[in-house]
Amino acid sequence: MKDKKNVILAAVVAILVVVLAVMAYLLIDQNIENNQLQELAELDKQEMEQQYKDFDAQYGELQKQIRNDSLIAQIEEERRHTQELLEELERTKSTDAREIARLKKEINTLRQVLRNYIMQVDSLNRINEALTNENAEMKNQVNQANNQIYSLSSERNALKDKVNIAAQLDATGFWVSPKNKRGKDASKAKDCKKLAFGFTIVKNVTASNGERIIYARILKPDNNVMGKKGTFTYEETAVEYTEKKYVEYNGEEMKVTMYSDIDEFLEAGTYKVLVFCDSQMIGQTSFSLK
């Protein structure tokens, strides 16, 4: 009987040892997992701090590029705001999820504000350069303005890396088909009575869905706008357009076709087609008429 009790006691002790071992393992595993989560949170905070420091450095570079006192003061105010947010982040514990989320949301706002100032400074520098170099002839002024708009595509590609405009639409696969009065293909300027042209808006799941207005500017060889139908706002300036079209964009690839009737004299040479949407130039192409 005593041996039986000893066996039961030994079994109970063994079970307790196993239970304690399992609990100890679970506690150790939970502690390791908590440490890993803490490390990830700390790395995320460090990355945010670096982004704030990068914003501050870019504001400093912008201030060196301009002499406009009003704009310098505005940039300095935004720079101080960025520094204050950085100080808040440095005082915040990486485990404070609510405060970290708020400061992370501030980064998106700062990125948009910085983007606007970069574009203002870039535009101001171009204007100052134009005022230094251009002469009093009106034709040269018109050419200067149109050439600046035409060159914005390559400049914007460089700005994308700085401001991360992920939601901007892009157009590719351009085609242009000049037509005569019978709707047949025309290669000579004197025969061209209508232009059919099109492109593909590429897939962009980050862009918001909904109605968009597509504006097309067709520039003649002398850089004047063909068939002016009205104006739209681009870079805070009223810009003339040739045609516009309403489309319903849903984030997927979309093919767009546009038409323009020609009721003016066309000269031989190279024509440019510039396409805009959401106050951005999203693509361009060119074609020639004999």
N, C-alpha and C positions, 0 to 999 in steps of 0.2 A: 504493500500500500504506500509505504514511504517512497519507494522507488518510483511509483506512478506519479506521486506528487512532484518529485524532483524533475521528472520528465516534462510534466505540464509547466512547471516553473521555468525550466530551461527553454521551452518552446515560446512561452510568453516573453521571456527576456530577448530571445532571438528576434521575435516579431517587432518588439520595441526598438531593437538596434536597427533593424531594416527600415522601420518607419522614420526613425531619427536620421538615418543616412539619406533616405529619399528627400526628407525635408531640408536637410543641409544642402543637398545637391541643387534642389529647386531654388533655395535662397541664394546660393552662389551664382546659379545661372541667371536669376533675375537681376542680381547685382551687376553681372557682366553686361547684360542687355541694357540696364540703366546707364552704365558707364559709356556704352557705345552710343546711346541716344544723346547723352550729354556731349560727347565729342562731336557728333554731327551738328548739334545745335550751336556749339562753339565755332565750328568751321563756317556755318551759315552766317553767324554774326560777324566773323572776321571778313567774309566776302562782302557783306553789306558795308562794313566800315571802309573797305577799299574802294567800293563804288562811290561812297560819299567823298572820299579823298580825291578820287578822279574828277568828280564834278567840280570840286573846289579848285583843282589845278587847271581845269579847262576854263573856268571863269577868270582865273588869273591870266591865262594866255589871251583871252578875248580882250581884257582891259589893256593889254600891251599893244593891241592892234588898232585901237581907235583913239580919237582926240575929242570926241563929242562928250562934253561934260555931263549932259543930261543922261545919255546912255551909260556912261561910266558909273554914274550914281545909281542907276537902276540895277546894273550888274553887281555893284558892290553890295546893294541891299540883298539881292538874291544869294550872293556869296556868304554874307553873314548868316542868312537863314539856313543855308546848307551847313555851315560850321556849327550852328546851334543844334541842328538835328544830329550831327555827328557826335557832339558832346553828350546829347541825350542817349544816343546808342551806346556810347562807351560806358555810361553809368548804368545802363540796363543789363540785368543778368540774362544770360543766354536761355535760362529756363523760363523767363517771363514771356510766355507765348503770345499773350495779347499785345504787349507793348512792342515786341519784335514784329508782329504782323502789321501793326500801325506804322512803324518806321519803314517797313518794307514797302507798304503802299505809298508812302511819301516819295520813295525812289522813283516810281513811275511818274508822279507829278513833276518832280525835279527834272526828269529826263525830257518831258515835253517843254518845260520852261526853257531849259538849256537849248533845246532844238530851235525854239523861236529866236533866241538871242544869237545863236550861230548864224541863222539865216539873215537876221537884221544886220549883223556885222559884215557878213559876206556881201550883202546887197549894198551896204554903205561904202565898202571898199571899192566895189565895182563902179559906183557912181563917182567917187572921188577920182578914180583913175580915168574915167571917161571925161570928167571936167578938166583934167590936166591935159589930156591928149587930143580931145576932139576940137574941131574948128567950128565956125559959126554957120556952116552950110546945113540947111535943114535936111537935105538928102542923107548926109553923113550921120545926122542924129537918128533918123529913122532906121538906117542900116545898123547903127550901133545897138539900138534897142532890140531889133529883131534878132540880131546875132547873139545878144546876151540870152534871150529866151531860148534860142536854138541850142546854145551850149550848156543850158542848165541840166540837161540829162546826165552828162558825164560828171558835173559838179555834184549833183544829187547822189550819184552812186557813191562818191567819196563821203558825203554827209551821212549816208545810211549807216556806215560803220560807227559813227560817233553818236547818233541819236536812236539807232535801232528802230526804224520805222517799219515794224513787221507787218502792219496791216495795209500798207500801200498796195494798190492794184498795179499790175504790170501787163503790158500788151506786147504781143509778139506775132510772128507769122503774117506780117503786113503784105498786102497786095493792092495794086492800083490798076484799073482797067478803063482807059479813055474810050469814049464812044462817040460815033458820028450821029447825025440826025436820024439815021435809020436804025440806030442801036447796034451798029457793027463796030468792031475794034478800029480805033483810029490812032495813027502814029504821028500825024502832022498836027501842029497847033491850030492851023486854020480850019481843020476838019472837026476838031473836038467840040462837041456840044454838050457833053455830059460826062461826069466822072463817077465811076463806081469804085469804091475802095472798101477794104475790110481788114480785120485783124482778129486775133484771139486773145481774150482776157484770161490769163492763166489762173489755175486753181489757187485759192488762198483761203484756208480754213480760219485764219485769224482775222480776216476782214469781216466787218459787220454785214449782215444781209439786208436787202431792201432796194428801193428804187435809187438809181444813179442817173446823172445826166452826163453824157459823153459829149465833149466839145472837140471839134476838129478845126484847126487853122491850116489853110492851104496857102503857102507863100509862093508868089510868082518869082521868076528869076531876079526881079528888081527888089525882092524882099517885101513887097506890099502884099496885103492880105487879099485873096481872091474872093469875090462874092460876099462882101461883108453883110452879115445878117443881124448882128448885135454884138454885145460885149458880155464878158463874164469876169469874175475877180480872180486874179492870179498874182501871188506875191504882193497883195494889198494894192493892186493896180487893175484898172479896167482894161481888159485885153479883148481885141476884136476876134470874132470867130467866123468861120465859113458855114459850118453846119453843126447842129446838135441833135442828139437822139436820147430818148429815155429808155433805160433798160432795167430789168429786175434781176439783180445779182444775188445768187444764193451760195456763193463760196466755191462753186464748181467752175470748171473751164467753160468759157462762153464765147461763141463766135459772133462777131458783130459786123454787119454790112451797112454802109452808108452811101448816099447818093448826093450829088450836087449838080444842079443844072447850071450851064455856063451861058451867060448873056452878055459877055464882054470880050474884047479882043484879047487873044492869047498870043504871046510871042514864043518863039522857039527858045529852048533852054531847059534848065533843071528846076523842077518844082519840089517843094518840101511839104510833107504832111505831118503836122504835129498834133498829137491826141492828148486830151486832158480829162481828168476825172477827180473829183474831191479836191479841187484846187492844187492838183499835182499833175505834172506832165508824165504820162504813163508809157509813152512810146513815140516813135517817129520813123519816117521812111522818106524816100525821095523817088522821083521818076522824071523822065526826060521826054520832051516833045520836039520833033524836028521843025 
